[in-house]
């Protein structure tokens, strides 16, 4: 992207793309990642599939599917999802054991 310099009368390259916003120099916003992570884990606990969650309007408004996918790939998110899956499997195994013990 180019801008016009009034002093020299020539075009110069812009120092940063305008699409990043005026506060892009502050770097990534971890609170946004935390909100998306919390939403992903909460919806997963409710029984929704990951691909369904990634197509939600909420995810689109928080940065899109690519951003959410980067959050999913972070170790913290994987650990939370993994813990949920392990708890689910343990509950299913306990339920199955109860059914087998029932007369």
N, C-alpha and C positions, 0 to 999 in steps of 0.2 A: 504494500500500500504506500502511496506517495503523498506527500503534502507540499504545499507551496510555501516557500520561505519568503516573507515580505521583504526582509533586509537585503537578501542577495538576488531576489528575482528569479530563483531557480527552484526546481522540484527536488525534494530530498526524500529519502526513505524514512518512513515513520518509525520511531523507536520501538513500538510494540503494536500488535494488532488491536484495533478498537473493540473487537468482540470479547476480549478478556475482561473488560471493565476497568474502572479507574483504580480498583484496589487489588489488581492482579499481582502487583509487586509483593504483596504480603504472603503469597504462596498459597498452598492448598488449605482448605477449610476443614479441619478434622471434625468439627461438630456436624457438618453435613454428612460426612461418612458415618458418624456414629448414629445419626437419625436414620439413614438408609439401612445400616446394619440392624438396628433395633426393629425396623419395619420388616425386613427380610426374615429375621428370626421369629418375630411374632406371627407373621403370616404362615411361616413354615410350621410352627407349633399348632396352628389351626388346621393343618392338614393339606395346605395348598402346595402344589408342585412348584419348583423353582422357576421353570419357564413361564408359568402363569403369573407369578409374582413379578418377574422382570418385565412383563408386558403391561403392568398396571399404570394407570394415569399418574398415581403418586410418584412412581419411579421416574416417569417421563418428566414430571415437573421438578424433580430433584437432581436432574443431570442426565437422565436418559439411561438406556440399557447398557451402554458401554461403561459409564461411570459406575452403575450398580454392579456390573460384572467385575470391575476392578475391586470393588468392596467385597464381593463374594470371595474373590481369590486371596484376600488378606488372611493371614493366619488366625487373627482373632475371630473372624466370621466363621471360618472353617471349624475352629474349635467349638464355637457355640452350636453350630448346626450338627456337628459330630456328637456332641453331648446330648442333644435332643434326640438324635436317631438312636443312640445307645439306650437312653431312657425308654424310648418307645419299644425297642426290641426287648428290653428286660420286662416291661409291663406285659407285652404279648406272651413272652415265655412263662411268666407267672400265671397269666390267665389260662394258658394252655395246660400248665401243670395242675391248676385247680380243676379244670374240666376233666382231666384224666383221673384225678382222685375222687371225683364225685361218683356216688354209687348209682 
